């Protein structure tokens, strides 16, 4: 995956950028099943970064990363997993609302979360897994945190910063 063109949230202009080729690449290269809710998960994850920005979490983490460069990747993983958890909270909220979700939607989201795990991406791109260079967390961690948000619907449980990862 070319991370230059991967989906991302840009804090200064509070805008989400998504190259639509990304979804096809996810399926072709990383074995994702795809589906509309796979796309919804990716967008919800980026919206969660906006929430983190508005709440001041992103600024706090950026400052910590400057003060503790050795901890920079670890902090990055934690803020990314929190975004996955908040995406799960959103999925819970639409489930509660009015049956917007179709059978299989959550599985599509979980499958997408797994397909963008650092271990899966590293194995595909570089043929080996180097956890010390992770910035988003493993497939298992991303699925776990999305699930935590989805099952609870409670953003207070998305405290990935004090959790044992
Ligand atoms: Zn992210």
Backbone and ligand atoms as CSV (ligand in chain L), in Angstrom:
chain,resi,resn,atom,element,x,y,z
A,1,UNK,N,N,0.849,-1.184,0.000
A,1,UNK,CA,C,0.000,0.000,0.000
A,1,UNK,C,C,0.892,1.244,0.000
A,2,UNK,N,N,0.587,2.132,-0.868
A,2,UNK,CA,C,1.322,3.391,-0.889
A,2,UNK,C,C,0.711,4.312,0.167
A,3,UNK,N,N,1.455,4.470,1.264
A,3,UNK,CA,C,0.882,5.223,2.380
A,3,UNK,C,C,0.690,6.695,2.010
A,4,UNK,N,N,1.373,7.140,0.954
A,4,UNK,CA,C,1.191,8.537,0.527
A,4,UNK,C,C,-0.256,8.773,0.109
A,5,UNK,N,N,-0.877,7.761,-0.459
A,5,UNK,CA,C,-2.223,7.964,-0.975
A,5,UNK,C,C,-3.280,7.240,-0.138
A,6,UNK,N,N,-2.872,6.636,0.986
A,6,UNK,CA,C,-3.842,5.978,1.851
A,6,UNK,C,C,-4.785,7.020,2.438
A,7,UNK,N,N,-5.943,6.577,2.903
A,7,UNK,CA,C,-6.890,7.516,3.505
A,7,UNK,C,C,-6.242,8.221,4.688
A,8,UNK,N,N,-6.478,9.490,4.813
A,8,UNK,CA,C,-5.972,10.175,5.997
A,8,UNK,C,C,-6.795,11.414,6.321
A,9,UNK,N,N,-6.658,11.816,7.565
A,9,UNK,CA,C,-7.319,13.019,8.056
A,9,UNK,C,C,-6.255,14.095,8.208
A,10,UNK,N,N,-6.551,15.263,7.690
A,10,UNK,CA,C,-5.594,16.363,7.777
A,10,UNK,C,C,-6.108,17.385,8.798
A,11,UNK,N,N,-5.475,17.447,9.994
A,11,UNK,CA,C,-5.998,18.324,11.055
A,11,UNK,C,C,-6.096,19.802,10.676
A,12,UNK,N,N,-5.070,20.409,10.029
A,12,UNK,CA,C,-5.181,21.858,9.794
A,12,UNK,C,C,-6.419,22.262,8.986
A,13,UNK,N,N,-6.767,21.468,7.964
A,13,UNK,CA,C,-7.968,21.855,7.210
A,13,UNK,C,C,-9.185,20.993,7.562
A,14,UNK,N,N,-9.024,20.167,8.606
A,14,UNK,CA,C,-10.135,19.357,9.116
A,14,UNK,C,C,-10.867,18.644,7.983
A,15,UNK,N,N,-10.085,17.976,7.148
A,15,UNK,CA,C,-10.634,17.314,5.966
A,15,UNK,C,C,-10.101,15.891,5.872
A,16,UNK,N,N,-10.971,14.986,5.436
A,16,UNK,CA,C,-10.575,13.600,5.201
A,16,UNK,C,C,-10.289,13.421,3.716
A,17,UNK,N,N,-9.138,12.821,3.423
A,17,UNK,CA,C,-8.765,12.569,2.034
A,17,UNK,C,C,-8.775,11.068,1.776
A,18,UNK,N,N,-9.491,10.658,0.759
A,18,UNK,CA,C,-9.558,9.242,0.414
A,18,UNK,C,C,-9.403,9.059,-1.087
A,19,UNK,N,N,-8.335,8.354,-1.444
A,19,UNK,CA,C,-8.154,7.963,-2.833
A,19,UNK,C,C,-9.010,6.712,-3.040
A,20,UNK,N,N,-9.985,6.809,-3.925
A,20,UNK,CA,C,-10.937,5.697,-4.046
A,20,UNK,C,C,-10.282,4.410,-4.547
A,21,UNK,N,N,-9.104,4.522,-5.158
A,21,UNK,CA,C,-8.374,3.312,-5.551
A,21,UNK,C,C,-7.995,2.471,-4.334
A,22,UNK,N,N,-7.932,3.122,-3.175
A,22,UNK,CA,C,-7.517,2.428,-1.960
A,22,UNK,C,C,-8.374,1.192,-1.684
A,23,UNK,N,N,-9.677,1.323,-1.903
A,23,UNK,CA,C,-10.563,0.199,-1.575
A,23,UNK,C,C,-10.294,-1.002,-2.470
A,24,UNK,N,N,-10.032,-0.721,-3.744
A,24,UNK,CA,C,-9.700,-1.805,-4.660
A,24,UNK,C,C,-8.378,-2.456,-4.297
A,25,UNK,N,N,-7.431,-1.624,-3.875
A,25,UNK,CA,C,-6.112,-2.123,-3.495
A,25,UNK,C,C,-6.201,-3.009,-2.254
A,26,UNK,N,N,-7.088,-2.614,-1.356
A,26,UNK,CA,C,-7.292,-3.384,-0.131
A,26,UNK,C,C,-7.713,-4.813,-0.475
A,27,UNK,N,N,-8.572,-4.927,-1.465
A,27,UNK,CA,C,-9.042,-6.249,-1.868
A,27,UNK,C,C,-7.990,-6.991,-2.687
A,28,UNK,N,N,-7.387,-6.282,-3.650
A,28,UNK,CA,C,-6.465,-6.941,-4.564
A,28,UNK,C,C,-5.171,-7.359,-3.871
A,29,UNK,N,N,-4.647,-6.496,-3.016
A,29,UNK,CA,C,-3.330,-6.787,-2.437
A,29,UNK,C,C,-3.390,-7.367,-1.043
A,30,UNK,N,N,-4.396,-7.003,-0.262
A,30,UNK,CA,C,-4.384,-7.376,1.145
A,30,UNK,C,C,-5.505,-8.342,1.513
A,31,UNK,N,N,-6.163,-8.842,0.477
A,31,UNK,CA,C,-7.118,-9.922,0.692
A,31,UNK,C,C,-8.377,-9.537,1.428
A,32,UNK,N,N,-8.714,-8.248,1.417
A,32,UNK,CA,C,-9.952,-7.843,2.080
A,32,UNK,C,C,-11.148,-8.271,1.221
A,33,UNK,N,N,-12.258,-8.547,1.902
A,33,UNK,CA,C,-13.464,-8.954,1.169
A,33,UNK,C,C,-14.156,-7.766,0.528
A,34,UNK,N,N,-13.927,-6.594,1.086
A,34,UNK,CA,C,-14.595,-5.405,0.563
A,34,UNK,C,C,-16.028,-5.311,1.063
A,35,UNK,N,N,-16.832,-4.555,0.340
A,35,UNK,CA,C,-18.219,-4.355,0.754
A,35,UNK,C,C,-18.423,-2.941,1.249
A,36,UNK,N,N,-19.683,-2.534,1.262
A,36,UNK,CA,C,-19.949,-1.134,1.625
A,36,UNK,C,C,-19.537,-0.821,3.058
A,37,UNK,N,N,-19.665,-1.812,3.955
A,37,UNK,CA,C,-19.323,-1.487,5.327
A,37,UNK,C,C,-17.809,-1.486,5.569
A,38,UNK,N,N,-17.067,-2.160,4.699
A,38,UNK,CA,C,-15.605,-2.038,4.753
A,38,UNK,C,C,-15.227,-0.581,4.504
A,39,UNK,N,N,-15.889,0.024,3.527
A,39,UNK,CA,C,-15.628,1.433,3.220
A,39,UNK,C,C,-16.111,2.324,4.361
A,40,UNK,N,N,-17.251,1.964,4.936
A,40,UNK,CA,C,-17.783,2.752,6.056
A,40,UNK,C,C,-16.808,2.727,7.239
A,41,UNK,N,N,-16.203,1.557,7.479
A,41,UNK,CA,C,-15.231,1.456,8.576
A,41,UNK,C,C,-14.048,2.395,8.343
A,42,UNK,N,N,-13.523,2.390,7.122
A,42,UNK,CA,C,-12.360,3.231,6.806
A,42,UNK,C,C,-12.703,4.709,7.014
A,43,UNK,N,N,-13.887,5.110,6.558
A,43,UNK,CA,C,-14.296,6.510,6.715
A,43,UNK,C,C,-14.531,6.828,8.198
A,44,UNK,N,N,-15.177,5.908,8.913
A,44,UNK,CA,C,-15.438,6.136,10.341
A,44,UNK,C,C,-14.124,6.275,11.114
A,45,UNK,N,N,-13.113,5.492,10.733
A,45,UNK,CA,C,-11.800,5.601,11.376
A,45,UNK,C,C,-11.221,6.997,11.170
A,46,UNK,N,N,-11.366,7.534,9.969
A,46,UNK,CA,C,-10.827,8.868,9.693
A,46,UNK,C,C,-11.646,9.947,10.416
A,47,UNK,N,N,-12.955,9.769,10.481
A,47,UNK,CA,C,-13.789,10.716,11.231
A,47,UNK,C,C,-13.384,10.692,12.705
A,48,UNK,N,N,-13.024,9.508,13.206
A,48,UNK,CA,C,-12.569,9.391,14.595
A,48,UNK,C,C,-11.312,10.244,14.818
A,49,UNK,N,N,-10.458,10.331,13.812
A,49,UNK,CA,C,-9.285,11.211,13.962
A,49,UNK,C,C,-9.716,12.675,14.100
A,50,UNK,N,N,-10.809,13.025,13.435
A,50,UNK,CA,C,-11.340,14.391,13.603
A,50,UNK,C,C,-11.824,14.590,15.043
A,51,UNK,N,N,-12.517,13.584,15.565
A,51,UNK,CA,C,-12.987,13.650,16.962
A,51,UNK,C,C,-11.785,13.817,17.896
A,52,UNK,N,N,-10.736,13.038,17.661
A,52,UNK,CA,C,-9.531,13.127,18.499
A,52,UNK,C,C,-8.908,14.523,18.385
A,53,UNK,N,N,-8.996,15.089,17.216
A,53,UNK,CA,C,-8.448,16.429,17.004
A,53,UNK,C,C,-9.258,17.463,17.787
A,54,UNK,N,N,-10.585,17.369,17.675
A,54,UNK,CA,C,-11.462,18.326,18.347
A,54,UNK,C,C,-11.316,18.222,19.871
A,55,UNK,N,N,-11.121,16.994,20.365
A,55,UNK,CA,C,-11.001,16.785,21.814
A,55,UNK,C,C,-9.611,17.136,22.345
A,56,UNK,N,N,-8.685,17.441,21.454
A,56,UNK,CA,C,-7.334,17.803,21.898
A,56,UNK,C,C,-6.417,16.606,22.102
A,57,UNK,N,N,-6.930,15.406,21.843
A,57,UNK,CA,C,-6.121,14.194,22.044
A,57,UNK,C,C,-4.946,14.173,21.065
A,58,UNK,N,N,-5.218,14.547,19.822
A,58,UNK,CA,C,-4.159,14.511,18.807
A,58,UNK,C,C,-3.007,15.440,19.181
A,59,UNK,N,N,-3.340,16.638,19.668
A,59,UNK,CA,C,-2.295,17.588,20.066
A,59,UNK,C,C,-1.485,17.038,21.228
A,60,UNK,N,N,-2.180,16.477,22.217
A,60,UNK,CA,C,-1.481,15.916,23.384
A,60,UNK,C,C,-0.506,14.828,22.949
A,61,UNK,N,N,-0.972,13.967,22.057
A,61,UNK,CA,C,-0.124,12.853,21.616
A,61,UNK,C,C,1.060,13.382,20.817
A,62,UNK,N,N,0.812,14.360,19.953
A,62,UNK,CA,C,1.913,14.921,19.168
A,62,UNK,C,C,2.981,15.518,20.085
A,63,UNK,N,N,2.529,16.171,21.139
A,63,UNK,CA,C,3.490,16.767,22.084
A,63,UNK,C,C,4.278,15.678,22.810
A,64,UNK,N,N,3.569,14.641,23.254
A,64,UNK,CA,C,4.253,13.518,23.916
A,64,UNK,C,C,5.286,12.876,22.995
A,65,UNK,N,N,4.919,12.784,21.719
A,65,UNK,CA,C,5.838,12.166,20.755
A,65,UNK,C,C,7.102,13.002,20.588
A,66,UNK,N,N,6.935,14.327,20.669
A,66,UNK,CA,C,8.116,15.191,20.567
A,66,UNK,C,C,8.985,15.074,21.808
A,67,UNK,N,N,8.322,14.949,22.967
A,67,UNK,CA,C,9.080,14.855,24.218
A,67,UNK,C,C,9.735,13.491,24.392
A,68,UNK,N,N,9.083,12.453,23.842
A,68,UNK,CA,C,9.586,11.079,23.998
A,68,UNK,C,C,9.657,10.391,22.638
A,69,UNK,N,N,10.641,10.770,21.841
A,69,UNK,CA,C,10.724,10.205,20.478
A,69,UNK,C,C,10.790,8.677,20.465
A,70,UNK,N,N,11.387,8.086,21.498
A,70,UNK,CA,C,11.481,6.623,21.537
A,70,UNK,C,C,10.103,5.977,21.639
A,71,UNK,N,N,9.162,6.734,22.164
A,71,UNK,CA,C,7.818,6.216,22.387
A,71,UNK,C,C,6.868,6.569,21.232
A,72,UNK,N,N,7.419,7.177,20.207
A,72,UNK,CA,C,6.581,7.753,19.159
A,72,UNK,C,C,5.701,6.711,18.462
A,73,UNK,N,N,6.282,5.577,18.093
A,73,UNK,CA,C,5.491,4.542,17.413
A,73,UNK,C,C,4.427,3.958,18.323
A,74,UNK,N,N,4.807,3.714,19.571
A,74,UNK,CA,C,3.863,3.176,20.548
A,74,UNK,C,C,2.654,4.114,20.706
A,75,UNK,N,N,2.928,5.418,20.787
A,75,UNK,CA,C,1.843,6.396,20.911
A,75,UNK,C,C,1.000,6.435,19.645
A,76,UNK,N,N,1.652,6.288,18.514
A,76,UNK,CA,C,0.919,6.266,17.249
A,76,UNK,C,C,-0.035,5.079,17.201
A,77,UNK,N,N,0.460,3.900,17.610
A,77,UNK,CA,C,-0.401,2.714,17.637
A,77,UNK,C,C,-1.608,2.976,18.533
A,78,UNK,N,N,-1.372,3.609,19.688
A,78,UNK,CA,C,-2.467,3.818,20.633
A,78,UNK,C,C,-3.523,4.782,20.092
A,79,UNK,N,N,-3.091,5.834,19.404
A,79,UNK,CA,C,-4.094,6.776,18.887
A,79,UNK,C,C,-4.841,6.152,17.702
A,80,UNK,N,N,-4.158,5.300,16.925
A,80,UNK,CA,C,-4.826,4.622,15.806
A,80,UNK,C,C,-5.837,3.592,16.313
A,81,UNK,N,N,-5.452,2.849,17.356
A,81,UNK,CA,C,-6.395,1.855,17.899
A,81,UNK,C,C,-7.590,2.548,18.541
A,82,UNK,N,N,-7.353,3.727,19.122
A,82,UNK,CA,C,-8.485,4.475,19.672
A,82,UNK,C,C,-9.441,4.880,18.546
A,83,UNK,N,N,-8.882,5.258,17.397
A,83,UNK,CA,C,-9.738,5.610,16.256
A,83,UNK,C,C,-10.551,4.391,15.806
A,84,UNK,N,N,-9.942,3.206,15.850
A,84,UNK,CA,C,-10.694,1.989,15.507
A,84,UNK,C,C,-11.825,1.751,16.502
A,85,UNK,N,N,-11.532,1.975,17.782
A,85,UNK,CA,C,-12.544,1.785,18.827
A,85,UNK,C,C,-13.697,2.772,18.623
A,86,UNK,N,N,-13.364,4.027,18.336
A,86,UNK,CA,C,-14.409,5.037,18.118
A,86,UNK,C,C,-15.219,4.722,16.855
A,87,UNK,N,N,-14.569,4.148,15.844
A,87,UNK,CA,C,-15.309,3.706,14.654
A,87,UNK,C,C,-16.317,2.628,15.060
A,88,UNK,N,N,-15.915,1.777,15.995
A,88,UNK,CA,C,-16.830,0.748,16.514
A,88,UNK,C,C,-17.997,1.367,17.276
A,89,UNK,N,N,-17.721,2.406,18.056
A,89,UNK,CA,C,-18.792,3.099,18.782
A,89,UNK,C,C,-19.800,3.664,17.780
A,90,UNK,N,N,-19.296,4.211,16.689
A,90,UNK,CA,C,-20.198,4.725,15.646
A,90,UNK,C,C,-21.048,3.589,15.062
A,91,UNK,N,N,-20.393,2.453,14.787
A,91,UNK,CA,C,-21.137,1.319,14.222
A,91,UNK,C,C,-22.243,0.886,15.179
A,92,UNK,N,N,-21.951,0.895,16.466
A,92,UNK,CA,C,-22.962,0.564,17.469
A,92,UNK,C,C,-24.117,1.558,17.399
A,93,UNK,N,N,-23.798,2.841,17.225
A,93,UNK,CA,C,-24.839,3.873,17.245
A,93,UNK,C,C,-25.789,3.713,16.060
A,94,UNK,N,N,-25.273,3.304,14.895
A,94,UNK,CA,C,-26.213,3.142,13.779
A,94,UNK,C,C,-26.981,1.832,13.905
A,95,UNK,N,N,-26.380,0.848,14.587
A,95,UNK,CA,C,-27.095,-0.400,14.840
A,95,UNK,C,C,-28.288,-0.123,15.743
A,96,UNK,N,N,-28.030,0.718,16.774
A,96,UNK,CA,C,-29.092,1.068,17.717
A,96,UNK,C,C,-30.205,1.848,17.013
A,97,UNK,N,N,-29.827,2.639,16.034
A,97,UNK,CA,C,-30.764,3.621,15.500
A,97,UNK,C,C,-31.940,2.969,14.768
A,98,UNK,N,N,-31.719,2.434,13.616
A,98,UNK,CA,C,-32.899,1.948,12.900
A,98,UNK,C,C,-32.560,0.865,11.887
A,99,UNK,N,N,-31.745,-0.075,12.300
A,99,UNK,CA,C,-31.503,-1.199,11.421
A,99,UNK,C,C,-30.885,-0.829,10.088
A,100,UNK,N,N,-30.014,0.168,10.110
A,100,UNK,CA,C,-29.300,0.546,8.893
A,100,UNK,C,C,-28.365,-0.584,8.473
A,101,UNK,N,N,-27.865,-1.290,9.487
A,101,UNK,CA,C,-26.899,-2.353,9.199
A,101,UNK,C,C,-27.585,-3.568,8.607
A,102,UNK,N,N,-26.949,-4.139,7.598
A,102,UNK,CA,C,-27.444,-5.376,7.005
A,102,UNK,C,C,-26.626,-6.539,7.554
A,103,UNK,N,N,-27.176,-7.756,7.476
A,103,UNK,CA,C,-26.389,-8.910,7.896
A,103,UNK,C,C,-25.052,-8.919,7.153
A,104,UNK,N,N,-23.988,-9.167,7.882
A,104,UNK,CA,C,-22.671,-9.225,7.239
A,104,UNK,C,C,-21.911,-7.913,7.262
A,105,UNK,N,N,-22.602,-6.822,7.590
A,105,UNK,CA,C,-21.909,-5.524,7.576
A,105,UNK,C,C,-20.777,-5.474,8.600
A,106,UNK,N,N,-21.072,-5.862,9.830
A,106,UNK,CA,C,-20.036,-5.786,10.863
A,106,UNK,C,C,-18.848,-6.675,10.490
A,107,UNK,N,N,-19.150,-7.833,9.913
A,107,UNK,CA,C,-18.068,-8.727,9.478
A,107,UNK,C,C,-17.213,-8.045,8.403
A,108,UNK,N,N,-17.860,-7.289,7.529
A,108,UNK,CA,C,-17.088,-6.550,6.516
A,108,UNK,C,C,-16.168,-5.524,7.176
A,109,UNK,N,N,-16.679,-4.866,8.200
A,109,UNK,CA,C,-15.865,-3.882,8.923
A,109,UNK,C,C,-14.701,-4.546,9.630
A,110,UNK,N,N,-14.989,-5.661,10.294
A,110,UNK,CA,C,-13.925,-6.391,11.004
A,110,UNK,C,C,-12.876,-6.896,10.027
A,111,UNK,N,N,-13.333,-7.372,8.885
A,111,UNK,CA,C,-12.417,-7.879,7.867
A,111,UNK,C,C,-11.531,-6.750,7.337
A,112,UNK,N,N,-12.128,-5.578,7.151
A,112,UNK,CA,C,-11.341,-4.429,6.682
A,112,UNK,C,C,-10.323,-4.024,7.738
A,113,UNK,N,N,-10.751,-4.031,9.014
A,113,UNK,CA,C,-9.823,-3.668,10.100
A,113,UNK,C,C,-8.643,-4.635,10.132
A,114,UNK,N,N,-8.933,-5.908,9.935
A,114,UNK,CA,C,-7.851,-6.909,9.937
A,114,UNK,C,C,-6.917,-6.691,8.756
A,115,UNK,N,N,-7.480,-6.293,7.620
A,115,UNK,CA,C,-6.655,-6.197,6.415
A,115,UNK,C,C,-5.721,-4.993,6.447
A,116,UNK,N,N,-5.959,-4.033,7.336
A,116,UNK,CA,C,-5.037,-2.901,7.440
A,116,UNK,C,C,-4.171,-2.981,8.694
A,117,UNK,N,N,-4.081,-4.164,9.294
A,117,UNK,CA,C,-3.157,-4.362,10.412
A,117,UNK,C,C,-1.721,-4.260,9.920
A,118,UNK,N,N,-0.859,-3.706,10.775
A,118,UNK,CA,C,0.546,-3.532,10.371
A,118,UNK,C,C,1.215,-4.864,10.026
A,119,UNK,N,N,0.861,-5.926,10.755
A,119,UNK,CA,C,1.512,-7.214,10.477
A,119,UNK,C,C,1.131,-7.721,9.080
A,120,UNK,N,N,-0.148,-7.591,8.745
A,120,UNK,CA,C,-0.605,-8.042,7.430
A,120,UNK,C,C,0.048,-7.214,6.318
A,121,UNK,N,N,0.099,-5.905,6.520
A,121,UNK,CA,C,0.677,-5.029,5.496
A,121,UNK,C,C,2.179,-5.287,5.345
A,122,UNK,N,N,2.866,-5.430,6.475
A,122,UNK,CA,C,4.320,-5.667,6.395
A,122,UNK,C,C,4.630,-6.996,5.727
A,123,UNK,N,N,3.841,-8.014,6.064
A,123,UNK,CA,C,4.078,-9.326,5.474
A,123,UNK,C,C,3.909,-9.251,3.956
A,124,UNK,N,N,2.900,-8.506,3.522
A,124,UNK,CA,C,2.642,-8.389,2.089
A,124,UNK,C,C,3.717,-7.572,1.383
A,125,UNK,N,N,4.112,-6.472,1.994
A,125,UNK,CA,C,5.017,-5.547,1.307
A,125,UNK,C,C,6.482,-5.929,1.478
A,126,UNK,N,N,6.879,-6.246,2.703
A,126,UNK,CA,C,8.311,-6.495,2.922
A,126,UNK,C,C,8.612,-7.954,3.246
A,127,UNK,N,N,7.571,-8.775,3.306
A,127,UNK,CA,C,7.788,-10.201,3.487
A,127,UNK,C,C,8.129,-10.614,4.905
A,128,UNK,N,N,8.185,-9.660,5.812
A,128,UNK,CA,C,8.436,-10.006,7.219
A,128,UNK,C,C,7.769,-8.967,8.109
A,129,UNK,N,N,7.660,-9.329,9.387
A,129,UNK,CA,C,6.920,-8.486,10.319
A,129,UNK,C,C,7.887,-7.891,11.338
A,130,UNK,N,N,7.875,-6.584,11.472
A,130,UNK,CA,C,8.755,-5.901,12.422
A,130,UNK,C,C,7.915,-5.034,13.354
A,131,UNK,N,N,7.463,-5.628,14.465
A,131,UNK,CA,C,6.526,-4.939,15.365
A,131,UNK,C,C,7.045,-3.597,15.890
A,132,UNK,N,N,8.378,-3.456,16.018
A,132,UNK,CA,C,8.909,-2.199,16.572
A,132,UNK,C,C,8.636,-1.014,15.643
A,133,UNK,N,N,8.336,-1.301,14.393
A,133,UNK,CA,C,8.067,-0.189,13.470
A,133,UNK,C,C,6.569,0.010,13.214
A,134,UNK,N,N,5.747,-0.696,13.976
A,134,UNK,CA,C,4.297,-0.533,13.784
A,134,UNK,C,C,3.841,0.869,14.150
A,135,UNK,N,N,2.863,1.362,13.391
A,135,UNK,CA,C,2.276,2.667,13.710
A,135,UNK,C,C,0.759,2.586,13.885
A,136,UNK,N,N,0.143,1.462,13.490
A,136,UNK,CA,C,-1.316,1.355,13.573
A,136,UNK,C,C,-1.800,0.157,14.387
A,137,UNK,N,N,-0.914,-0.772,14.701
A,137,UNK,CA,C,-1.322,-1.960,15.450
A,137,UNK,C,C,-1.547,-3.154,14.537
A,138,UNK,N,N,-1.543,-4.322,15.149
A,138,UNK,CA,C,-1.710,-5.562,14.386
A,138,UNK,C,C,-3.156,-5.748,13.949
A,139,UNK,N,N,-3.359,-6.676,13.046
A,139,UNK,CA,C,-4.728,-7.013,12.628
A,139,UNK,C,C,-5.581,-7.373,13.832
A,140,UNK,N,N,-5.017,-8.197,14.718
A,140,UNK,CA,C,-5.776,-8.642,15.890
A,140,UNK,C,C,-6.131,-7.461,16.795
A,141,UNK,N,N,-5.156,-6.574,17.021
A,141,UNK,CA,C,-5.435,-5.413,17.875
A,141,UNK,C,C,-6.512,-4.518,17.259
A,142,UNK,N,N,-6.454,-4.324,15.948
A,142,UNK,CA,C,-7.423,-3.435,15.303
A,142,UNK,C,C,-8.827,-4.027,15.368
A,143,UNK,N,N,-8.924,-5.326,15.157
A,143,UNK,CA,C,-10.217,-6.010,15.267
A,143,UNK,C,C,-10.728,-5.928,16.705
A,144,UNK,N,N,-9.821,-6.173,17.674
A,144,UNK,CA,C,-10.222,-6.163,19.086
A,144,UNK,C,C,-10.775,-4.803,19.501
A,145,UNK,N,N,-10.106,-3.737,19.085
A,145,UNK,CA,C,-10.548,-2.418,19.537
A,145,UNK,C,C,-11.814,-1.966,18.817
A,146,UNK,N,N,-11.934,-2.317,17.541
A,146,UNK,CA,C,-13.199,-2.028,16.855
A,146,UNK,C,C,-14.335,-2.753,17.575
A,147,UNK,N,N,-14.077,-3.995,17.947
A,147,UNK,CA,C,-15.088,-4.804,18.634
A,147,UNK,C,C,-15.459,-4.202,19.988
A,148,UNK,N,N,-14.447,-3.730,20.722
A,148,UNK,CA,C,-14.714,-3.089,22.016
A,148,UNK,C,C,-15.677,-1.917,21.851
A,149,UNK,N,N,-15.435,-1.095,20.853
A,149,UNK,CA,C,-16.317,0.047,20.612
A,149,UNK,C,C,-17.685,-0.388,20.150
A,150,UNK,N,N,-17.706,-1.368,19.258
A,150,UNK,CA,C,-18.988,-1.806,18.694
A,150,UNK,C,C,-19.866,-2.467,19.740
A,151,UNK,N,N,-19.260,-3.340,20.541
A,151,UNK,CA,C,-20.081,-4.094,21.503
A,151,UNK,C,C,-20.563,-3.228,22.656
A,152,UNK,N,N,-19.748,-2.237,23.053
A,152,UNK,CA,C,-20.119,-1.414,24.209
A,152,UNK,C,C,-20.888,-0.161,23.798
A,153,UNK,N,N,-20.542,0.409,22.653
A,153,UNK,CA,C,-21.118,1.695,22.269
A,153,UNK,C,C,-20.665,2.814,23.193
A,154,UNK,N,N,-19.618,2.553,23.975
A,154,UNK,CA,C,-19.194,3.506,25.006
A,154,UNK,C,C,-17.790,4.036,24.713
A,155,UNK,N,N,-17.720,5.313,24.299
A,155,UNK,CA,C,-16.393,5.870,23.977
A,155,UNK,C,C,-15.441,5.888,25.161
A,156,UNK,N,N,-16.010,5.854,26.394
A,156,UNK,CA,C,-15.131,5.844,27.563
A,156,UNK,C,C,-14.295,4.575,27.661
A,157,UNK,N,N,-14.737,3.532,26.972
A,157,UNK,CA,C,-13.967,2.287,26.995
A,157,UNK,C,C,-12.866,2.294,25.940
A,158,UNK,N,N,-12.760,3.390,25.194
A,158,UNK,CA,C,-11.744,3.484,24.133
A,158,UNK,C,C,-10.456,4.119,24.636
A,159,UNK,N,N,-10.152,3.924,25.915
A,159,UNK,CA,C,-8.916,4.487,26.459
A,159,UNK,C,C,-7.749,3.554,26.156
A,160,UNK,N,N,-7.274,3.659,24.934
A,160,UNK,CA,C,-6.158,2.805,24.512
A,160,UNK,C,C,-4.840,3.256,25.127
A,161,UNK,N,N,-4.852,4.419,25.767
A,161,UNK,CA,C,-3.593,4.947,26.300
A,161,UNK,C,C,-3.231,4.335,27.647
A,162,UNK,N,N,-4.237,3.920,28.417
A,162,UNK,CA,C,-3.893,3.266,29.677
A,162,UNK,C,C,-4.063,1.759,29.593
A,163,UNK,N,N,-4.487,1.273,28.420
A,163,UNK,CA,C,-4.688,-0.172,28.277
A,163,UNK,C,C,-3.367,-0.895,28.063
A,164,UNK,N,N,-3.340,-2.145,28.484
A,164,UNK,CA,C,-2.225,-3.038,28.151
A,164,UNK,C,C,-2.430,-3.513,26.729
A,165,UNK,N,N,-1.517,-3.216,25.851
A,165,UNK,CA,C,-1.708,-3.636,24.471
A,165,UNK,C,C,-1.058,-5.001,24.243
L,1,ZN,ZN,ZN,-5.663,6.377,11.348
